[in-house]
């Protein structure tokens, strides 16, 4: 690049250009763009051929090297950028270092291989608040750098510091938002009735993505007071799953003290006793606590040589881990409440059966015993007829009472027509899917397109399918929609329920099809699909879960119609 004349950097023109450059820096909240604009403005306004900013982490190590004037292939060969050694280490934390020829400086140690020759040099520290954020390097200006160039880079450096701070604050806010969204998803899954194992897997997977980690693991209670890496997502998962954490190791210490921990490098740690963790560098341990109770530890890992975790990363990870722990504890409490309610309901059923049905059956038995004794004594059968009739009436009454008790145990919606129950399931699925699924119900090829249409066919649907099979049809649709909401990441879901013919050759067919990501190569959890298969076998039907013709997943469940009773 041709260096502009010094006159360009004096007077109102130079001041206007400098002001415009500073305004351009402040106009972006994207940190890479801010850094690139800063380097480009510094080289343009000083006339330097080469420019770069070397960004440091909180421990003074180089993390980002943004440059201009050098082709990308050569920059890649030079690696991640120079460290603060030699001449670069002589740059003051305030002010500038200006050299006519950097190779003549006493601290010059030579150039790396393939480095272009450089003579004139201007360097300054870029400070964000009270910390040196990085160093600006400018080189190869025709005629050398001047006092005016010092003023330019110091002014731009001050503007860049403000822009960098704003970009960092924006990035931090966006990062926290991602953590909050991940936490909300966990809570929603638990409240919607997702299984705990599925929720734990989501905690690990989402935290790994949000934290920009290579691996995430959940340390959970095992057998005999042990704590084990039970859920692992990412690199090295097969090696880490099942790892028992040492009693006095980092994970157990974090769990015991309730304070998170950031580690620069596990691979270099002398105290590391878990060999499977030596393949990782930076690590972060966040306790999962709720009301002072340790539920587990969230461990986030990065590969060797990766950027270390910052204290702000730990703060957000701890908040997420705490929210996840609270959600798990609440789900546990809700489960305990459900179990207690179930026990109460069983006690009520036992009381009803004892007080009503059993007592009446006992009375009927006594009546029949009276008949038996009188018949043995040769009493006229006509005298026994009234007792027998009364006993039969009692039997009928008892049967009705038992039916009433059984009916009370059924789903409150079970008495509704099947078409209405199916429409209700589709409506409820809107929350989990984020959109309304389509529902098509047909009877012998005729479409039930509204609650009031084709009332004869709606009645035929209930009559032919029957109560028992209707419950399973509703359960299949519910499970299919739930699976699509949890796993498919689909934009549309179609439910089709078709009734063909009458018993004994007729069938009811249920299809749930989505346009999502399809089935994973390996499915670890099969409880939901196993239930669907069991429901089909109970009726002598079939169940298939496979790929759709146009992608996505297609669930097909069918069963023969029951015989008329």
N, C-alpha and C positions, 0 to 999 in steps of 0.2 A: 504494500500500500504506500502511496506517496504521501510524505509528511506535509501538512499545510504550513504556511508561513507563520512565524511568531506573531505577526500583526493581526492574524485572525483571532488571536486570543486576548486582545486588548480592546478597550473601548466598549461602546454600547452593543456592538454586534456580538462580541464574546460574552458580555453579561446576559444578553437575551438568550444566547444558545445555552449558557449554563443554567439559566432559570428554566428554560424549556426542558432541559435534560432532567433537572431535579423534579419538575412536575410529572414527567413521564415515569420516573421511578415510583412516585407516589400513586400512580394511577392503576397499579396492578396489585392484586392480593395473592397472586401465584408466586411462590418463592423462587422457583427456577427462572421464571420470567424476570423477576426483579434482579436477580444476580446477573443474568445475561445482559439485561439493559444497562446495569451499572458498569460492567466491564466494557461494553460497546461504547457507552458515552465517555468513559475515561480515555479510551484509546482515540476516539474521534476528536475530543476537545484538546488533547495534549499532542496529538500527532504521533503517538507511539505505534510501532508495527505490531508488537505483541502485547497482550494484556491477559491477566488471569486473576481470579480471586480464589484463594485457598481457604475453605471453610473448616473450622475446627470444632470438635465436640467439647463437652464440658471438662474433658481431661487433657485438652490441648492436642488431640490427635486429628489428623486430616480426615475429613469425611466426604467433602465435595470439592471438585476442582473444575471451575467454569472458566473457559478460555476463549480467546479470539485471536485471529491472525495465524493460527496453526491448523493444518488439515487434520481431520478426525483420525485418520489412520496413524499419523505420527503421535497424536495426543494419546491414542489408545496404547501405543508402544511405550510411552513414558509412564503409564500406570495411572494411579489415582492422584498424582500431583505431588509436588515437593513438600517436604516437611520443614519445620522451622529450624533448620540447621545451616551452618556456614553463613554466607552473606544474608540469606533469608532470616536467619536467627538474629541478625544484628538490627533488624527493623525495630524501631522504638514503638512502645505501646501508644505513644502520643507523638504527633508530628510526622515527619517523613524522613526517609533515607534516600538521598539523591547522589548518584555516582556517575562520573563521566565514563568510567569503564569498570564494571563490576568485577572483571577478572583481575584487576589490580588491588582489590580489597584484601586485607590481610586474612580474612576468614574464608576467602574463596577456596573451594575444594575441588573444583573441576565440574564439568557438565556430565550428566548421565549419557549413556550411549544413544546415538541418534538425535541428541538435542541440538537444535539449531544454534549457531554462534550468536552471542548477545554481548553488547558493549554497554551503552548508556542504560541507566536503570533508575527507576523511581518506585519506592515501596512505602506503604503506609498501612497502619492497622485500622480496621473497621470495627468500631466499638458499638455494641448494642447495650445501652445503659452502662453498667460498670464492668462489663465483660468484653474481652476481645473476641469478636465473633469470627474474624478471619483476617487475612492479609491480602491487600491488593498489590499486584506486581505489574509494572509497566516497563517495557524495554524497547531498545532500538528506535530512538527518535533521532531523526537527522539533525545534527547540530547540538544534541544534548538537551536535557530537560532544564527548565528555568524556574525562577521564583513564581511566575504566573502559573506554571503547571502545578507547583505545590499547592497554591490556593485552589486551583480547580479540583484536585483530587481530595483535598480536605473538605471542600464544600460538598462535592458529590458524595464523599464518604458519610458526612453528617446526614444528607438526604437519604442515602441508601440505608443508614442505620434505622431511621424512622420507618422506611418502607419495609425493611426486613422484619422489624418488630411487629408491624401491622400484619404482615403476611404470616408470621409465626402465630400471632394471636388468632388470626382467622383459621389457620390450619389446626391449631389446638381446639378451637371451638367446633370445627367440623369433625375432628377426631372424637371429641366428647359426644357429639351428636350420634356418631356411629356406635359408640359404646351404649348410649341410651337406647337406640333402636334395637340393638342386640338384646339388651336386658328386657325391653318390652316384649320382644318375640318370645323369650323364655317364659315370662309371666303369662302371656296369652296361651302358649302351649299347655302349661300346667292347668290353667283355668278351664281350658277346653277339654280336659280329660286325657291328654297325651300320657303315655306310659313314662315312668321315671327314667328308664334306660334311654328312651328316645330323647328326652329332655337333656340328660347328661351329655349325650353325644352332640347335641346342638350347642350346648355351652362350650364344649371344647372346640368344635368347628368354627363357630362364630368368633370366639375370642382369638383364635389363631389368625383369622382373616383381618379383624379389626386392629390387632396389635402388630400386624405385619411380621408375624413370627413364622418360623418354619415348622414348628411343632407345638402343640398344646396338649397338656395332660392333666387329668383330674386325679389327685391322690385322695382316696376314699377309705373309710374304715373296712378292715378285713377281718380275719379270724383271730381270736385270742389277742385282742388289743393291738393288732398289727395295722399298718396303713400301707395301702398298695396303689400303684398306678393302674387304676382299673379302666379308665377311658383315655385313649390316646388318639390324636388326630394329626396326621402330617408325617414328616420324615422320621424314619426309624420306629414307626408305630409297633411293628411286630416284635422288635427287640425290647421295647419299653413296657408293653402291656404285661401286667403281672409282677412288675418289679416291686419288691418289698423295700420300703424306705427305712434306713437305719434309725434306731431310736433317738440318737442325738444328732441326726443329720439336719440339713437346712429345712426340709419340708416339715419335719416334726417340730423343729424350733419355731417356725413361723406359725404352725397350728397352735402350739402351746402359748406363745407370747401374743399372738394376734397382730403382729406387725409384719408387713410385707418386706421383701428383700430383693435387691438388685445385685446381680453378680456379673462382673466384667467378662469372665471367661471360665467356664467349667473345665475346659480342656487343660488349662494351665493351673487349676486349683490343686494344691498339694493335699488338701483334706478330702478330696473326692474319693468316695469308696464305692460308688455305683458305676461300674465300668461302662454300662450302656450310655451314661450321660457324658462320657468323655469326648464323644463325637461332636458335642455342641460347644459354642463359645458363649455369647451373652445369654443370660437367663434371668427370669423374673418369677418370684414366688408371691402369690397373693392369697391371703387367708380367706376362706369362705366361712364367714361367721354370721350368726343371727342370734340376737339377744344373749351374747356372751357364749354361745354354744358353737364349738368348732364342727362344721359339717364336712369340710375337706379343704384341699389346697389346690388352687389353679396354678399350674407351672407352665410358663411360656418360654420357648427356647428358639435361639437362632443359630445358624451354622457358624462354624469357626471363621473369623475374619469379618463377620457382619457388624453393623453399627450397634453399639451397646444400647440397652434400654436407658431411658432418662428417668429422673425422679417423677416427672409429670406423667410418664407412661405408667408408673407404679400407682400413682394416685387414682387414675381413671380405672386401671385394672382392679384395684382394691374395691372401688365403688361398684363395679360390675360384679365382682365375685360376691360381695355382700348382698347385692340385689338377688343374684342367683340363689344364694344360700337361703335368704328369706323366702323366696318363692318355693323352694324345696321344702322348707319347714312348714309353710302354710299348706302345701299340698299334702304333706304327711299328716298335719292336723285335720285337714278335711277328710282324708281317708279314714282316720281314726273316728271322726264324727260319723262318717257313713257306716262304718262297722258297728258303732254303738246304736245307730238308728236301725240297722238291720237286726241287731239282737233284740231291740225293743219290739220291732215288728214281729219277730218270731215268738216272743213272749205273748204278744197280743193274740196271735194266731192260736197259740197253745191254749190260752184262756178261753177263746171263743169255741174252740173244738171241745174243750173239757166241759165248759158251762152249758153249751147248747147241744152240739151233735152227740157227744159221748153220753151225756146224761140222758138224752132222749133215747139213744140206742139201748142204754142200760134199762130204762123203763120198759122199752119194747121187749127186751129179753125177758124181763120179769113177767110180762103179760103172756108171752109164749110159753114160759115155764108153767104158768097157771093152767094154760090149755093142756099142756102135756100131762100134768098131774090129774086133772079132771077126766081127761080122756082115758087114763089108765084105770080110773075107778069106774068106768063105764057110764059116765054122764052122757045124757042125750046130746048128740052133735049139734042140734039146733040151739042148745043153750050156749054152745061155744062159739057160734058164728059171730055174735056181737063182739066178743073179745078179739077174735081174729081180724075183723074189719077195723077195729080201733088200732090194732097193732100195725096193720098195713098203712093206715093213715099216718101213723107216727113215722113209719119208714119213709113214706113220701115226703113228709115234712123235714125229716133229717137230711134226705138227699138235697132238698132245696136249700137248706141251711149250709151244707157243705159247698154246694155250687156257688152260693153267695159269697162265702169266705174265699173260695178260689178265684172268683171274679174280682174281688177286691185286691188280689195280688197282681192282677194283670196290669199292663201299661194303661194309664187312664185314657190314652188315645186309642186303645185297641178297639173300642166300640165304634169308632168312626169308620166310614167307608174306606176301603183300601186306596182308592184314587185320591181322596182327600189327605190321607196320611202321607202318600207319596209326594203330593204337592207341598205339604208342610215340610218334609225333609229337604226338598229342593230349596225352599225359601230359607230354612235355617242354615243351609250350607253357604249362603251368600257371604256371611261374615268371615268364614274361614278361607274361602276362595278369593274374596275380593271382587267377585262378580256373580251374577245369577247363572246357575247352570240351566241348560235347556232340558225339558222333560216331555217325553212323548209316550202316551199310554194308548195301546190299541187292543181292541177285542175283535178277533177274527178279521183283522185288516182294517177295521173301522177306528178312527181316531176319536178319543175322548178329549176334545179341545177346550172344554170349560166344565166347571163343577156341575152345571145344570144340563149340559147337553147329553143326549143319548142316555137318558136315565135307565132305559132298559139294559143297555150294555154295562152301565156302571153297576147295576144290581147283579147282572150276570157275572161280572168280575168277582164280586164278593161271594156269590153263591158257589161258583165253580172252584175258586181258589180255596175257600174255607179259612177259618180263623187261624189254625195252626200254621199253614203254609203262608198266609198273609203276613204273619209276624216275621217269618224268615225273609220274605221278599222285602219288607221294609228294612230289616236289619242289613241285608245285602246292599241295598241302595245307600243306606247310611254309611256303611263301611267303605264302599267304593268312593263316595264323595269325600270322606275323611282322608282316605289315602291320597286322593288327588290334591287336596288342600295341603297335606303335609309334605308330599314328596315330588309331585309332578312339575311344579313351577309352570303351570299351564295358563293359557289365556282363554281357553274355552273348554267346557266339559258338557257332554251330552249323555242324558240318561234315557234309556229306552226300556219300557216294560210291555211285553207282548203276550197276549193270551190267545192260544190256538186250540180250538176244538174243545171237547168235553172228555171227562173221564170215561173209559180208562186210557184212551190214546192221546188225550189232550195234554198240552204242556204250557207252563208259564216260563218265559225267558226274560232275563234281566241283563242288560248291557250298560256298562259305564265306560265311556270313552273320552280321553283327553288328548290335547295336542302338546303335551309337555315334553319333558326330557327323556321319557321312556324308562324302561327298567334298568337298574344298575347291573353291571356284570355279575356282582356277587351281592346277594341280599342276606344281611346278617340277621334281621328280625323278621319272623314269619307268623307271629301270633295272630294278626288280623286275617291274613289269607288262610291260615290253618282253620280258623273259625268258619270261614266261608265254605271251605272244602267239607268240613264236618256237617254244616247245615245241608249241603247238597246231598251228601251220602245218606243222611237221615231220611231223605225223601226218595232215595234211589235216583238222584239226578247227577249232574256233572258241573264242574267248575274249572274254568281256564283263565289264566292271567298271562297275557302276552302282548306283543307289539301290535299296534294298529296298522292298518293298511297304508296310511299316510303318515306314519310316525306316531309318537306318543304311546299310550298304553290302552289296551282294551281288556276289560273284565267281562267275562261271559259266564252267567250262572243260569242253570235251568233245572226244572224238576217236573215230574209228571203230576197231573192234577189228581187229588184224592178222590176216592169213590164216594158216591152219595151215601149219606147216613139216614 
